[in-house]
Amino acid sequence: MMFTAGNWKDYEVISCASGEKYERWGDVMLRRPDPQVIWPIDGFDSICDPHAVYNRSSSGGGSWTKLKSMPASWKIGYDSLDKHLTFIIEPTSFKHTGLFPEQAANWDFAGKLISDAKKAGKKDLKVLNLFAYTGGATIAASAHGADEVVHVDASKGMVSRAKENVAASGLSDNYIRFITEDCQKFVEREIRRGRRYDGIIMDPPAYGRGPSGELWKLEDSIYEFVSRAGLLLSDDPLFFIISSYATEISGEAIAQVARLALPKGRIEAGELCLPVSRHGIYLPCGFTTRWSK
């Protein structure tokens, strides 16, 4: 199954070939590596006319080479159903730009469930966003009517950018709690507090460090973490979304985790994808599993 983020106007994958993609972020064109692009495209170099190119270093990491004048950061918008969201884009030394546009498919999915529940009279609707990065899902959930969104990420820099994105989207007056903390530690504390959420979103890393410095490996930790986070679901929950960019684990494996670790419900699993406008194909960007009632 494919979950396609095909409603973007300010973002576009124009072309991709031989481990690289050529993208439009508003008015800025970027060329950067992508390991999922395992096919050639004739004339790819002639298609590309980027403002900047990301070059990997043989010693690890990499850097951007600017070829044209461009801002250090800029804003793009996304219409999630009838809600306009705004994000700050800034190329980083890690190749990223501060946004994963394929996640728009999940923003719309969660947003519709939240909006429908509010129209049906659901009150005090709470959403928890774990490993929340720069807040795409946080902003979508709040814009669609969540009464409270809790945004948790261990990076102070990412939380700061999330706050800026919230302000840019005109949502500063909405009830959004920003927590800079290890997500596992936060979940355990919420369990002890007896807190409950109607929707939970998580995008755990393939590798990381736990609250006591222990190594996090997704395949070793995901079942227990989903099980523990599942205890935070309310008595009448709407959704539980798990995304994974770990290429060593299939989307179906994560789906089985959801079937075993979460209450009975509807489970969909598949690839998050972006359309490639020049060639009529789709770029796979990671797996997602969606649990709903």
N, C-alpha and C positions, 0 to 999 in steps of 0.2 A: 504494500500500500504506500502511496505517496501523499504527503501533506504539503501542498505547494503554496508558497507565499507569492502569489501572482498578482497582488493588487497594488504593488508599489508604483508610484509615479516619480518619486525623487531618488529612486535607486534602481539600478539595472545591471545585470550581468550581460554585457554586450557580446563577448566571445570568450572562449577558454580552450586551451590546447596545451598538450605536453607539459603538464604540471603547473600551468599558470592561468590566471583569469584576468580579464580586462573589464573593469567595472566603472559605472557612473554613479557618483555620490553627489546628488544635486548637480552642480555645474562642474564638478571636479572629477577627472578621470584618473583612475589608479590601476596599476598593473602589479600583481603580487602572486606569490606561489599558492598553489592549492594541490595537496596530494591526491585528491579524488579525481583530478583531471588526467586520465590515463590514455587519452586519445589524441591523435594529431588533427589539426585543421589547416588545410592549405591556405596560405596567405594570412596566417594569424598575425605575423609581424606587421604586415601592411595595414591590417585593421586597427592596430593599436596606435594611439597618439596620446599617451598619458601625460598628466601633469607631473607624476612621480612614479618611480619604479622601486619596489622593494627587492633588495639583493641579499641573499643569504651569505653568511660568512662561513668559511671552511672550518673555523674554530667554534662555530655555534652562534646562534642569534643572527643578526643582520642589521641593515640600515636602509633608509629611504634615500634615493637620489632624486632630487627635484630637477625636472627638465623644463618646467614652465613656472611662471609666477602663480602662486596659489596661497590661500590663507593658511595660517597655522591650525586653525580650527574653524568650523562652520556648522550651520544647522541644516537638517533635512526634516521633512514631515512625512507622516504616514496616517492615512485615514483608516482606522480600525472600525469597520462597519460605519457608524455615523459619528465617531469620535476622532478628533484630530490630535495626533501625538507629535511631539517635536523632540528631536535628539541632536546632541552636539557630537560632531564627528571630528576626530583628531587622530591622524596616523601615529602609531607608537612604534618603539624600537622592537616590539615583539610581533610586528607584522599586522596587528589588529588595528581597528579604527574606532573602537568603543561601542560597537553595535554588531549584533549578528542578525542580519535582515531576514534570514530564513525563519527566525522565531516568530515573525509576524503571523504565521499560520496558527501558532499556539495562542498568541494574543487574541486573535479573532475567536478562536474556539472557547477560551475562558471568558472572553468578554460577552459573548452571546449567552452563555449559561448564567453569568452574573446578571446581565440585563433582564433576561427572561424571569429569573428568580425574583428580582426586585419588582418587576411588573406584576408578578403573582402575589406580592405582598410580603415577601421574606424580609425580615428586619434583622438588624445587627449582623450583617453579613461580613465575615472576616476572611481574609486571604493571607496566607503565609508564603513568602517568596524566599527560598533558600538558595545560597550561592547566587545571589541576585544580580551581581555584576553592576551594570550601569542603569538598571531599572526598567528595561523595556516592559517586562511582564507586570512590574509594580505599577507603572504608569497606566498600562492598559486596564488592569483590574480596577484601579481607582477611577479612571475616566468612565468606565462602564457602570459604576455605581456601588462598588464595595464600600461599606461603611468604615472599615478599617483595613489597611494593608500593612503588614509587618515585613520589612525589607532587611534581610540578614546577609552580610558578606564580611569576610575577614579582612578585606583590604580597605583601609581608610580612603585611599585614592578613588576606588570604585564607588564607595558610598558617597563621597563628595561629588563625583560626577553624576550619580543618580539624583542627588538633591538638585543639581543644576538642571538636569533633564525634566524633573518634576516642575521646577519653576518655569522653564521654557514652554512647557505644555499647559501652563496656566492652572496648575493643580496645587499650588502652595497652601491653599486654605483647606484642602482635603486632609483627612486624618490618615497620615502615613507615618509609621514609626520606623526610624532607621537604626539598625543595630549593627555595630562593628564587632563581630565576634565569630569564633569558630562555630559552624553550623551544628555539628554534633553536640557540642556543649550546650548550645542554645536549646536544641530540641529536648535534651534531658531535663533542663531546667523548666521548660514549659510543661513537660509531663508532670513534674513534681507540683507545679502550680495549678494543675488541673485546667489549663487553657485549652480551648478547642477552636478549630478553624473549619470553615465551610469549603475552602479550596486551598490546596497546597501545590506549589510549583517548585521543582528542584532541577538544577543543572549541575550535578556534582562533577568534579574534575576526575580525570583518569588517575592522577597521582596527586598526593598532597600530604600534609601533616595534620595529625589529630590534635586534640586539646592538650595532650601531654607530650607532644613531639613525636608520637609514633607515626610510622609511615602509613598513609592511606593509599590503598590500591583498590580501584573500583570493583574489580571482580571478587575481591576478598571481603569487601565492606558493604556492598550495596544492599544485600538482602537484609542484614541487620538494621541498616540505617533506614530503609524504607519501612521495615516493620515498626521501628520505634516512632518514626514520623507519622505512620498510620494511626498511632494511638492518639494523635492530636486532631483527628477528624471529628467533626461534630456528629450529632445523632442523625442529622439530615444533610449530609455533605453533597457538594455539587461536582467536584473534580479533584483529581490528583494527577499531576503531569510530571513525568520524568524524562529529561533529555539526556543524551549521552553522545559525546564526541570521541569515545574510546573505540578505535578501530578494531581492537582485539576482541570485543564483545559484540555479538549480534543484537539487533533490536528485539528479536524474538526471545533471546535470553532475558532481557530486561522485562519483557512482557510476562514471562513465566514468574519472575520475581513478584511482579504486581499481582498476578493471580494468586500466588501463595501467601503474600504478605499483607494484602489489603482485603477489606470486606468484599463480599460478592457484589459484582457490578459489571458494567459493560467495559470491555477493554479493547482498545484499538492500538495497533503498533505499526510503525513504518518509518520511511525516510522523510526527513524534512528536505524539501527541494526548492530550488530557484530556477525559473525559466531562463534559458539563454536566448536572448532575443534574435541574434543573427542566424541561428542554426536550427531552431525548432526542437531543441533538446532540453534536458533538465540536468542541473548540477546537483548531485546529492551532497548534503551538508551535515548529516548526522542523523541519529535515530531519536525517535520520541515514542513514548508510551503514554496513552491517555486512559485513565480510569474515570468513569462517570456512573451515575446511578442507572 
